[in-house]
Amino acid sequence: MSDFMNATEAASLAVTFDQAGQADKAVECYRTAARLLDRVCGHVSPERKADIRKKVKEYLERATFLQEQKDRAQQEECERIMQKCYFLMQQALDADEANLQDLALQLYTQAVELAVGVKITNSDIKTRINGLAKQALDRAEEIKGIKKIGSLSINESSKPAISPNKAQLQREQSVQLKVSGKQIYTEEEKEVLRMTSNINNNCFLPFMDVDLSEKFQYALPFEDRASELKLSSKQAKEFDGWVRPHEVSSDPKMIVGDHVDCFSIKQTVVSDCSFVASLAVGALYERRFNKKIITSIIYPKNKNKQPVYNPFGKYMVKLHLNGVRRKVIIDDRLPYSKYGRLLCSYSSNKNEFWVSMLEKAYMKVMGGYDFPGSNSNIDLHALTGWIPERCAIRKGEADFNADALYETIRSRLERGEVLATVATGPLDDDEAERTGLVATHAYAVLDVRLVNGVKLLKLKNPWSHLRWRGNYSELDTSHWTADLKGQLNYDPDSAAQYDNGVFWIDYASILNFFDVFYLNWNPELFKYTYCIHQKWDAGNGPVKDAYNVGENPQYTLHVQGKGAVWLLLTRHITQIDDFRDNKEYITLLVYKNGRRVYYPYDPPPYIDGIRINSPHYLCKIIVGDATCDRYTLVVSQYEKTRTIFYTLRAYATCPFNMAKIEPYPYTKSIRGEWSGRTAGGCENHRQTYPNNPKFIVTIPESRTACHLVAELKGPKQYQMGIDARVESLNDPNITAPFLRESSGPYRSGFVVLELHNLPAGRYVLTPSTFYPGQEGPFFLDLRSTCEIMCETSN
């Protein structure tokens, strides 16, 4: 009976160790219990012997299972170490090939330390790791010899040598576009970019060439402090924990094969249909035109510039955010369901993780997986830097040319000049059920075809299921002719067998059920570019641009030749609340003169921008023989409540210059009043006009003539104006620039008088209302290019 008691005790210990995850001790105790019970079998009745034999079998099976589980874990750990060694060697070889010997030496050394610092039980893997270690050690010693010959200490630098110019923040780094102006940013612009680097409480610095030497290998698996992003409510209901790719895949890779596949991308419970649709059209472009515009932003890469799986768990993604490319660092932990599936977007190829990593990087910028959604203009610009344009579908409106829009999308998509998505608006439940469409949902535009006069579009639902049920769907038996199916290589019967969310739809149905096309244009359509990063303080200018844009940010644009100039105004967003409830409506007004503009509609703008609460607004100018070559660009808003940070970027097919119209450096503000006798009215009232308040402005001697702007603000119910006359000039030999000058027609609440090339002397300014007896306060603001004196005359 002592054997039985010892067996019982061993079994109890085995269960305790098993529950505590101590597999080695549990295996030993299970086997001990089985051996002791087996000895007991010879001393018990046949009835008890059967029960004991059953227990012996259970203990041995559990011990075998735990041992095999441990062996598998050890094998997987050995393979992960092998992956890490291969990764370090590949990165070292790439750095070596690029003649970055400091970085190569560092990586070779890390590979050797990893190989010799771990215990490998698998003989095959041990042999391979030893081979890698020898190769790394030999090359590291060779580099040390080279560096020694060159009289350079190994420890002088842990990073590759980078020239000072490459470490600078530059205005544009695209080899296809020529910067039409100064390359280096001003200190003011750098401050704007610094202030808008903090997005949703994370810092995303501008991407520079120095970031190409980012470290991707660590002693322990990399963990980003902000990586456990806030989950959406749908995710939280199923959430079980965070997993790394090697925990859900036997052979994780960033990309499987030579190209990414748009059909493999699947959205799950994250409300980012526009982002997933953006990935789909980007992936299709990569395959169709063999240009990497999506996967090129993922690091680390191999020597073929293809992103690679990093067994150390760290990735860097380059996104276009708040005016420039910025670097986003993430680890590879992904949300996982208690039902055994990823709770994020993923590739249907279970070993491929580029979709999940790009989504995680974007969700980190957006504050978490619970972000409220955006649109494909925003998402595709962030991913590619391509120029965003919003084309609202306004069926039945006189100025909406549906045919022209279709032909533009069809022809430009075919040439690879544009990426397109299309989005529905609100749909009631019955309409959604009848059509198979999802309300306020983005769809990727995969193809646009004109066949036998029929305008068709091929769309993909990011969900990878649920398709259109109307004309030209796989359910439609009346419109699909044999000729049409042949030209589109489409079989509705085969398509009906499997719902992958891809379908054909006619353009007429698009016009009926969809709200907007989002187009993103290839910047390589242009040859020149220039951008300016600025801020517009909350206190500058009126809350609304209804009558005065004189204090708005303004820019002069000089186009040198004929061609197209596209102007992209991007408002910087730093808080997720801006997406949830965006109250800042901004746009760009374009005038034909190149000088500062004061009245929003006098002269009327050449292009009157639509004020929208999207971060991006695109304005297009076509310069021909009959058009002017100088323009004034005015940043405008609807109800500005806070300081706005923005980027104004121009793309052009011909040379141009764009510069900020700086305000005059000297200002004086005078508070006055029309009251009683001094409310004299305009010059039509000769008896009372002289009683109006008068201000004497003294212009000092200067090498250059002075420019003066007088702005009069008063009660909006009054029409008002300013008159100016020359009282005296310091030099009697100079002819006065004018005898009398006025601000022109009297205006409600606000009027401006511009006086140019004023010689030294005294000038009298008279502000007045149109009718006598109109009493009230006014403000007279004087802005000048030289310091002036101003005194009251009466």
Number of C-alpha atoms within 10 A of each C-alpha: 8 9 15 16 13 15 24 16 14 21 22 16 18 27 18 15 19 20 11 10 12 14 19 15 16 26 24 18 25 27 22 21 27 26 16 19 22 19 12 18 18 10 10 11 9 11 8 12 17 13 11 18 16 12 17 22 13 14 23 18 15 18 24 15 14 19 17 12 13 14 14 12 12 15 16 15 13 20 18 16 21 22 17 22 26 17 23 27 23 18 22 27 23 18 21 19 12 11 13 18 24 22 23 29 26 19 26 29 21 22 29 22 15 18 24 13 9 10 9 20 12 13 9 10 16 18 12 15 25 15 13 20 23 15 15 27 19 13 19 21 14 13 19 18 13 13 15 12 10 9 9 12 11 16 9 8 12 13 18 17 14 12 10 8 10 11 13 13 17 18 20 16 14 11 8 13 19 18 23 19 16 11 15 14 17 13 9 12 16 15 15 20 24 14 15 19 22 16 20 17 15 15 17 22 18 23 20 16 16 16 12 13 15 13 14 18 20 14 8 8 15 18 16 15 9 15 18 19 17 16 19 17 13 14 21 14 11 16 19 16 13 15 15 17 23 16 12 15 13 11 14 20 20 23 21 16 9 9 17 26 22 24 18 17 23 24 23 19 17 23 19 27 27 27 28 31 33 32 27 29 26 27 24 22 24 20 15 12 10 12 14 18 15 23 26 16 20 22 22 23 21 16 13 7 14 18 20 20 25 24 26 22 21 22 26 22 23 24 28 20 26 25 25 23 22 19 21 23 18 24 23 26 22 19 23 20 18 12 9 11 14 20 27 24 26 22 20 15 12 16 18 23 23 24 24 25 24 28 20 28 24 21 20 24 24 24 21 22 27 20 21 16 18 18 21 32 27 25 25 31 20 22 25 24 21 22 24 26 20 18 14 14 21 16 14 10 9 7 8 14 13 17 10 10 13 17 15 13 20 20 14 16 20 14 9 14 18 24 27 27 25 25 24 19 13 14 16 9 10 9 14 16 13 11 16 14 21 22 17 13 21 30 29 30 25 23 18 23 22 14 12 9 7 11 17 21 19 16 24 27 27 30 20 18 14 17 24 25 19 17 19 20 20 24 16 12 12 8 11 18 9 10 11 15 13 11 11 11 8 15 14 17 11 9 15 12 9 10 13 19 18 26 21 25 22 19 20 14 15 18 15 12 19 23 19 19 24 24 24 25 22 17 20 15 14 19 16 21 28 23 25 19 24 21 18 17 15 13 11 13 16 18 14 14 18 12 18 21 22 19 16 22 21 25 22 23 25 18 21 13 14 17 16 17 23 18 22 22 23 24 25 25 22 22 15 19 14 15 18 12 10 14 16 19 17 25 25 22 22 25 24 19 18 19 16 22 22 20 18 19 15 10 12 13 18 15 15 16 19 17 16 16 19 21 21 23 23 20 19 15 16 11 18 12 9 6 11 14 18 20 21 24 30 26 19 23 25 19 14 22 14 13 12 16 21 24 22 23 19 25 27 26 19 18 20 22 16 23 16 14 17 11 16 14 10 13 17 14 13 14 10 16 17 23 16 14 14 21 25 27 27 24 15 11 13 11 10 18 23 17 18 23 21 20 19 20 22 19 24 18 14 11 7 12 16 20 17 23 17 23 23 22 20 21 16 12 10 19 21 26 27 23 19 24 18 19 15 14 18 13 12 8 7 10 10 17 14 11 10 14 16 18 20 13 12 18 18 18 19 22 25 22 21 15 18 14 11 20 22 20 17 19 19 20 24 20 31 31 28 22 19 21 16 19 19 15 12 19 16 21 16 20 21 21 17 18 15 18 11 18 12 13 12 10
